[in-house]
Amino acid sequence: MVLHLGQIVEALGGELIGDPSLGMARISPLESAAADAISFLSHPKYQQQLSLTKAGCVIVAPAFRAAASERGACIVTDQPYLYFARLTRFWKQVTRPAGTTRVHPSAVIDPEAEVHPSARIGALCVIERGARIGADTLLYSRVTVGEGCSIGERCILHPGVVIGADGFGFAPVDGVWEKIEQLGAVRIGNDVEIGANTCIDRGALDDTVLADGVKLDNLIQIGHNVRIGAHSALAGCVGVAGSATIGAHCTVGGGAVVLGHLTLADHVHISAASVVTRSLLKPGQYTGVFPLDDNRQWEKNAATLKQLHGLRERIKALEALKQESNS
């Protein structure tokens, strides 16, 4: 299917320079775009690609209006990357209309669950007793929503997501583990997106809570009683241990770990592969990654690191001795 530039601008706005009847068959990156593709320049460091691209139309900021119009059609907008994001949604809406089947025949939905008539439930999904699915929410294949858990409106849960499995709760007794029943649920707000095979455990007593606009990548583990504030985003393979609290507008890089019972303030940003071992109560970027090195050098550095406490104590003793000799 082909979309004309006039259709795009009519739907999304922006200033079109060029022929509105020019048709676009796909959205492509600048470096690989052909004449039937629309592309975008999101950052000045890629401006060299603007003169080289074969794209039929490029979405650009006002600063690149002249350069873009010299090479052909363009759409000028203050935020090209945001325009691109909205274009992808419009493109999917127009070129791949939603199917008419709201609930796949293979889905299993408990009679006591509540599923809004506008929600879409994919193949092999399971929605257990007392669960609630909000309006315009989409569950892809094999999603499980556990007993009593709730999903808000306009959420997207990708294949294999598990909401409301038991949290990891056991009491040690005489060398064995005795299970603690997990009596809470999971409450997910509106406009939340959860990546494939991510697991969000139900609370032990209170609920595990994800606020509006939270975005989770694939293969994330969210422990019981975790609370994540509005519009925070966690990248792939992040682990958040039980009872941790992550504020609003936070980001956590891929593979990072947040230990249990810690608090991250609003606007805290954790670098990839970091391990958060203490609460972070001030906004900012935090990193805790031991630098990558060849193995032999890394072992030497690691061995030295183990001696730092002893070296610190020796320095303190020497400083005290120096103060005594000066007094």
Kinemage of the C-alpha trace (Angstrom):
@kinemage 1
@onewidth
@group {chain A} dominant
@subgroup {mainchain}
@vectorlist {calphas} color= white
{ca met a 1} P 0.000 0.000 0.000
{ca val a 2} L 1.170 3.520 -0.802
{ca leu a 3} L 0.560 6.619 1.305
{ca his a 4} L 0.727 10.025 -0.327
{ca leu a 5} L 2.618 12.846 1.344
{ca gly a 6} L -0.551 14.903 1.411
{ca gln a 7} L -2.285 12.173 3.452
{ca ile a 8} L 0.573 12.091 5.933
{ca val a 9} L 0.682 15.848 6.494
{ca glu a 10} L -3.108 16.074 6.713
{ca ala a 11} L -3.064 13.459 9.494
{ca leu a 12} L 0.087 14.483 11.385
{ca gly a 13} L 0.729 18.129 10.519
{ca gly a 14} L 4.080 19.598 9.598
{ca glu a 15} L 5.084 21.730 6.618
{ca leu a 16} L 5.306 19.836 3.351
{ca ile a 17} L 7.792 21.049 0.749
{ca gly a 18} L 7.168 19.072 -2.423
{ca asp a 19} L 4.397 17.318 -4.320
{ca pro a 20} L 1.544 16.166 -2.015
{ca ser a 21} L 0.606 13.422 -4.506
{ca leu a 22} L 4.039 11.770 -4.204
{ca gly a 23} L 3.515 8.237 -2.922
{ca met a 24} L 5.552 6.509 -0.198
{ca ala a 25} L 5.576 2.705 0.062
{ca arg a 26} L 7.641 2.331 3.235
{ca ile a 27} L 9.487 4.059 6.075
{ca ser a 28} L 13.264 3.522 5.929
{ca pro a 29} L 16.510 4.732 7.543
{ca leu a 30} L 18.373 7.417 5.633
{ca glu a 31} L 21.225 5.146 4.585
{ca ser a 32} L 19.039 2.412 3.056
{ca ala a 33} L 16.036 4.399 1.820
{ca ala a 34} L 14.958 4.147 -1.809
{ca ala a 35} L 12.949 6.642 -3.844
{ca asp a 36} L 9.652 5.167 -2.617
{ca ala a 37} L 10.547 5.572 1.065
{ca ile a 38} L 10.077 8.319 3.621
{ca ser a 39} L 12.878 8.786 6.146
{ca phe a 40} L 13.851 11.191 8.929
{ca leu a 41} L 16.853 13.107 10.262
{ca ser a 42} L 16.647 12.949 14.048
{ca his a 43} L 20.094 14.218 15.072
{ca pro a 44} L 22.526 16.730 13.545
{ca lys a 45} L 25.372 14.176 13.632
{ca tyr a 46} L 23.629 12.309 10.796
{ca gln a 47} L 23.278 15.357 8.541
{ca gln a 48} L 25.905 14.035 6.109
{ca gln a 49} L 23.491 11.214 5.280
{ca leu a 50} L 20.895 13.799 4.274
{ca ser a 51} L 22.808 14.738 1.114
{ca leu a 52} L 23.496 11.097 0.276
{ca thr a 53} L 20.118 9.502 0.921
{ca lys a 54} L 17.898 8.381 -1.944
{ca ala a 55} L 14.725 8.733 0.137
{ca gly a 56} L 11.738 10.226 -1.652
{ca cys a 57} L 10.973 12.409 1.357
{ca val a 58} L 12.816 13.258 4.577
{ca ile a 59} L 11.355 14.533 7.848
{ca val a 60} L 13.623 17.299 9.198
{ca ala a 61} L 13.831 20.069 11.785
{ca pro a 62} L 13.575 23.727 10.625
{ca ala a 63} L 17.389 24.063 10.763
{ca phe a 64} L 17.690 21.594 7.875
{ca arg a 65} L 14.841 22.969 5.751
{ca ala a 66} L 17.128 24.409 3.068
{ca ala a 67} L 19.407 21.380 2.796
{ca ala a 68} L 16.476 18.977 2.678
{ca ser a 69} L 14.461 20.930 0.124
{ca glu a 70} L 17.484 21.164 -2.194
{ca arg a 71} L 17.598 17.379 -2.488
{ca gly a 72} L 13.821 16.824 -2.863
{ca ala a 73} L 10.580 16.563 -0.900
{ca cys a 74} L 10.643 17.076 2.864
{ca ile a 75} L 8.365 17.557 5.839
{ca val a 76} L 9.538 20.229 8.269
{ca thr a 77} L 8.594 19.825 11.934
{ca asp a 78} L 10.014 20.969 15.275
{ca gln a 79} L 10.473 17.391 16.559
{ca pro a 80} L 11.375 15.004 13.710
{ca tyr a 81} L 11.819 11.944 15.950
{ca leu a 82} L 8.411 12.453 17.554
{ca tyr a 83} L 6.917 12.946 14.094
{ca phe a 84} L 8.551 9.676 13.001
{ca ala a 85} L 7.060 7.879 16.029
{ca arg a 86} L 3.581 9.144 15.194
{ca leu a 87} L 4.096 8.294 11.543
{ca thr a 88} L 4.844 4.657 12.414
{ca arg a 89} L 1.561 4.396 14.319
{ca phe a 90} L -0.395 6.096 11.544
{ca trp a 91} L 1.273 3.852 8.965
{ca lys a 92} L 0.334 0.705 10.847
{ca gln a 93} L -3.200 1.920 11.387
{ca val a 94} L -3.737 2.643 7.683
{ca thr a 95} L -1.780 -0.180 6.055
{ca arg a 96} L -2.524 -2.981 8.537
{ca pro a 97} L -6.030 -2.469 9.879
{ca ala a 98} L -6.904 -4.382 13.035
{ca gly a 99} L -8.655 -7.703 12.578
{ca thr a 100} L -12.297 -8.097 13.483
{ca thr a 101} L -11.713 -10.925 15.992
{ca arg a 102} L -11.504 -9.429 19.473
{ca val a 103} L -10.887 -12.677 21.346
{ca his a 104} L -9.009 -15.562 19.738
{ca pro a 105} L -10.891 -18.869 19.963
{ca ser a 106} L -7.965 -20.500 21.757
{ca ala a 107} L -7.883 -17.926 24.596
{ca val a 108} L -9.044 -19.119 28.014
{ca ile a 109} L -10.968 -16.485 29.976
{ca asp a 110} L -12.472 -17.252 33.369
{ca pro a 111} L -16.188 -16.413 33.607
{ca glu a 112} L -15.427 -14.147 36.585
{ca ala a 113} L -12.814 -12.122 34.694
{ca glu a 114} L -13.733 -8.736 33.220
{ca val a 115} L -12.564 -7.970 29.679
{ca his a 116} L -13.603 -4.676 28.110
{ca pro a 117} L -15.418 -5.187 24.771
{ca ser a 118} L -12.782 -3.117 22.954
{ca ala a 119} L -9.815 -5.125 24.292
{ca arg a 120} L -8.126 -7.662 22.012
{ca ile a 121} L -7.037 -11.032 23.372
{ca gly a 122} L -4.574 -13.106 21.327
{ca ala a 123} L -4.078 -16.815 20.820
{ca leu a 124} L -3.499 -19.042 23.859
{ca cys a 125} L -3.879 -16.211 26.368
{ca val a 126} L -5.099 -17.074 29.871
{ca ile a 127} L -7.068 -14.598 31.982
{ca glu a 128} L -7.828 -15.946 35.421
{ca arg a 129} L -10.657 -15.375 37.890
{ca gly a 130} L -11.223 -11.788 38.941
{ca ala a 131} L -8.704 -10.321 36.493
{ca arg a 132} L -9.657 -7.119 34.671
{ca ile a 133} L -8.570 -5.962 31.218
{ca gly a 134} L -9.223 -2.311 30.282
{ca ala a 135} L -10.483 -0.652 27.136
{ca asp a 136} L -8.417 -0.856 23.923
{ca thr a 137} L -5.771 -3.008 25.596
{ca leu a 138} L -4.014 -5.570 23.409
{ca leu a 139} L -2.753 -8.917 24.688
{ca tyr a 140} L -0.620 -10.758 22.161
{ca ser a 141} L -0.321 -14.549 22.149
{ca arg a 142} L 0.392 -16.585 25.306
{ca val a 143} L -0.066 -13.733 27.762
{ca thr a 144} L -1.169 -14.841 31.242
{ca val a 145} L -2.982 -12.495 33.584
{ca gly a 146} L -3.267 -14.027 37.040
{ca glu a 147} L -6.147 -14.067 39.468
{ca gly a 148} L -7.286 -10.643 40.653
{ca cys a 149} L -4.761 -8.685 38.578
{ca ser a 150} L -5.811 -5.605 36.622
{ca ile a 151} L -4.558 -4.083 33.368
{ca gly a 152} L -5.532 -0.505 32.485
{ca glu a 153} L -6.584 1.069 29.206
{ca arg a 154} L -4.586 1.161 25.950
{ca cys a 155} L -1.911 -1.191 27.251
{ca ile a 156} L 0.125 -3.558 25.060
{ca leu a 157} L 1.409 -6.866 26.427
{ca his a 158} L 3.686 -8.746 24.054
{ca pro a 159} L 3.897 -12.540 23.673
{ca gly a 160} L 4.721 -14.591 26.727
{ca val a 161} L 4.168 -11.903 29.365
{ca val a 162} L 3.172 -13.291 32.760
{ca ile a 163} L 1.320 -10.982 35.120
{ca gly a 164} L 0.677 -12.180 38.658
{ca ala a 165} L 2.785 -15.277 39.175
{ca asp a 166} L 3.688 -15.802 42.814
{ca gly a 167} L 6.399 -13.597 44.227
{ca phe a 168} L 9.554 -15.278 45.494
{ca gly a 169} L 8.611 -15.654 49.138
{ca phe a 170} L 9.863 -18.440 51.430
{ca ala a 171} L 10.620 -18.678 55.156
{ca pro a 172} L 13.653 -20.721 56.242
{ca val a 173} L 12.915 -23.348 58.879
{ca asp a 174} L 15.229 -26.162 60.001
{ca gly a 175} L 17.273 -26.041 56.815
{ca val a 176} L 14.321 -26.084 54.427
{ca trp a 177} L 12.115 -23.427 52.825
{ca glu a 178} L 8.443 -22.983 53.707
{ca lys a 179} L 6.289 -21.158 51.182
{ca ile a 180} L 4.734 -17.787 51.996
{ca glu a 181} L 1.462 -17.463 50.100
{ca gln a 182} L 1.402 -14.394 47.897
{ca leu a 183} L -1.934 -12.753 48.665
{ca gly a 184} L -1.555 -9.469 46.775
{ca ala a 185} L -2.126 -8.828 43.077
{ca val a 186} L -0.645 -6.714 40.256
{ca arg a 187} L -2.154 -3.372 39.283
{ca ile a 188} L -1.092 -1.867 35.966
{ca gly a 189} L -2.126 1.635 34.908
{ca asn a 190} L -3.040 3.053 31.509
{ca asp a 191} L -0.804 3.261 28.413
{ca val a 192} L 1.692 0.704 29.729
{ca glu a 193} L 3.687 -1.465 27.300
{ca ile a 194} L 5.347 -4.704 28.447
{ca gly a 195} L 7.860 -6.608 26.300
{ca ala a 196} L 7.926 -10.289 25.449
{ca asn a 197} L 8.526 -12.849 28.223
{ca thr a 198} L 8.611 -10.242 30.958
{ca cys a 199} L 7.312 -11.387 34.348
{ca ile a 200} L 5.665 -9.206 36.993
{ca asp a 201} L 5.073 -11.006 40.284
{ca arg a 202} L 2.044 -10.463 42.476
{ca gly a 203} L 2.552 -8.869 45.857
{ca ala a 204} L 2.936 -10.804 49.057
{ca leu a 205} L 0.296 -8.761 50.906
{ca asp a 206} L -0.017 -5.411 49.106
{ca asp a 207} L -0.070 -5.184 45.312
{ca thr a 208} L 2.763 -4.807 42.836
{ca val a 209} L 2.040 -1.533 41.014
{ca leu a 210} L 3.020 -0.077 37.637
{ca ala a 211} L 1.760 3.492 37.152
{ca asp a 212} L 0.517 5.070 33.915
{ca gly a 213} L 2.851 5.164 30.935
{ca val a 214} L 5.475 2.706 32.195
{ca lys a 215} L 7.436 0.971 29.418
{ca leu a 216} L 9.153 -2.381 30.000
{ca asp a 217} L 11.381 -4.154 27.479
{ca asn a 218} L 11.716 -7.912 26.943
{ca leu a 219} L 12.873 -10.425 29.560
{ca ile a 220} L 12.473 -8.196 32.605
{ca gln a 221} L 11.798 -9.546 36.106
{ca ile a 222} L 9.756 -7.374 38.451
{ca gly a 223} L 9.615 -8.800 41.974
{ca his a 224} L 6.718 -8.775 44.419
{ca asn a 225} L 5.556 -5.458 45.893
{ca val a 226} L 7.688 -3.403 43.518
{ca arg a 227} L 6.267 0.006 42.641
{ca ile a 228} L 7.248 1.797 39.415
{ca gly a 229} L 6.259 5.430 38.911
{ca ala a 230} L 4.620 7.011 35.902
{ca his a 231} L 6.442 7.066 32.568
{ca ser a 232} L 9.540 5.217 33.732
{ca ala a 233} L 11.234 2.917 31.211
{ca leu a 234} L 13.288 -0.234 31.846
{ca ala a 235} L 15.414 -1.865 29.122
{ca gly a 236} L 15.862 -5.581 28.442
{ca cys a 237} L 16.970 -8.067 31.104
{ca val a 238} L 16.611 -5.643 34.018
{ca gly a 239} L 15.894 -7.255 37.375
{ca val a 240} L 14.073 -5.407 40.139
{ca ala a 241} L 14.002 -7.251 43.444
{ca gly a 242} L 11.059 -7.314 45.823
{ca ser a 243} L 9.699 -4.174 47.510
{ca ala a 244} L 11.929 -1.787 45.540
{ca thr a 245} L 10.372 1.558 44.599
{ca ile a 246} L 11.285 3.277 41.346
{ca gly a 247} L 10.064 6.843 40.916
{ca ala a 248} L 8.473 8.598 37.964
{ca his a 249} L 10.350 9.385 34.729
{ca cys a 250} L 13.245 7.066 35.613
{ca thr a 251} L 15.222 4.939 33.167
{ca val a 252} L 17.116 1.716 33.853
{ca gly a 253} L 19.592 0.476 31.230
{ca gly a 254} L 19.709 -3.081 29.940
{ca gly a 255} L 20.926 -5.782 32.295
{ca ala a 256} L 20.936 -3.518 35.344
{ca val a 257} L 19.795 -4.780 38.750
{ca val a 258} L 17.956 -2.915 41.501
{ca leu a 259} L 18.200 -4.656 44.875
{ca gly a 260} L 15.184 -5.136 47.101
{ca his a 261} L 13.678 -2.546 49.462
{ca leu a 262} L 15.577 0.329 47.829
{ca thr a 263} L 14.089 3.621 46.638
{ca leu a 264} L 14.953 5.500 43.450
{ca ala a 265} L 13.739 9.102 43.350
{ca asp a 266} L 11.968 10.607 40.350
{ca his a 267} L 14.246 11.262 37.351
{ca val a 268} L 16.946 8.796 38.385
{ca his a 269} L 18.735 7.185 35.425
{ca ile a 270} L 20.705 3.957 35.812
{ca ser a 271} L 23.345 2.995 33.242
{ca ala a 272} L 23.285 -0.426 31.611
{ca ala a 273} L 24.659 -3.384 33.611
{ca ser a 274} L 24.848 -1.376 36.823
{ca val a 275} L 23.929 -2.875 40.200
{ca val a 276} L 22.014 -0.515 42.468
{ca thr a 277} L 22.952 -1.404 46.042
{ca arg a 278} L 21.672 1.680 47.870
{ca ser a 279} L 18.730 4.049 47.640
{ca leu a 280} L 19.214 6.999 45.269
{ca leu a 281} L 17.257 9.970 46.542
{ca lys a 282} L 18.523 12.679 44.169
{ca pro a 283} L 17.790 12.887 40.416
{ca gly a 284} L 20.707 12.174 38.116
{ca gln a 285} L 22.657 9.603 36.114
{ca tyr a 286} L 24.227 6.769 38.111
{ca thr a 287} L 26.711 4.155 36.920
{ca gly a 288} L 28.240 1.186 38.720
{ca val a 289} L 30.028 -0.956 36.157
{ca phe a 290} L 33.497 -2.458 36.631
{ca pro a 291} L 35.343 -1.554 33.405
{ca leu a 292} L 35.747 -4.249 30.768
{ca asp a 293} L 39.365 -5.348 30.266
{ca asp a 294} L 41.379 -8.317 29.092
{ca asn a 295} L 40.975 -11.119 31.638
{ca arg a 296} L 44.503 -11.031 33.092
{ca gln a 297} L 44.383 -7.300 33.724
{ca trp a 298} L 40.847 -7.562 35.099
{ca glu a 299} L 41.979 -10.203 37.612
{ca lys a 300} L 44.794 -7.934 38.785
{ca asn a 301} L 42.390 -5.022 39.208
{ca ala a 302} L 39.873 -7.209 41.024
{ca ala a 303} L 42.582 -8.470 43.396
{ca thr a 304} L 43.648 -4.891 44.099
{ca leu a 305} L 40.048 -3.891 44.721
{ca lys a 306} L 39.792 -6.487 47.493
{ca gln a 307} L 42.727 -4.809 49.280
{ca leu a 308} L 41.268 -1.295 49.238
{ca his a 309} L 39.694 -1.531 52.685
{ca gly a 310} L 42.975 -2.634 54.249
{ca leu a 311} L 44.848 0.124 52.428
{ca arg a 312} L 42.299 2.656 53.653
{ca glu a 313} L 42.802 1.592 57.253
{ca arg a 314} L 46.605 1.801 56.874
{ca ile a 315} L 46.337 5.321 55.451
{ca lys a 316} L 44.075 6.402 58.306
{ca ala a 317} L 46.605 4.996 60.805
{ca leu a 318} L 49.479 6.823 59.078
{ca glu a 319} L 47.508 10.099 59.053
{ca ala a 320} L 46.752 9.721 62.771
{ca leu a 321} L 50.411 9.052 63.466
{ca lys a 322} L 51.417 12.106 61.439
{ca gln a 323} L 48.968 14.292 63.387
{ca glu a 324} L 50.396 13.015 66.670
{ca ser a 325} L 53.970 13.796 65.586
{ca asn a 326} L 52.952 17.309 64.514
{ca ser a 327} L 51.185 18.083 67.769
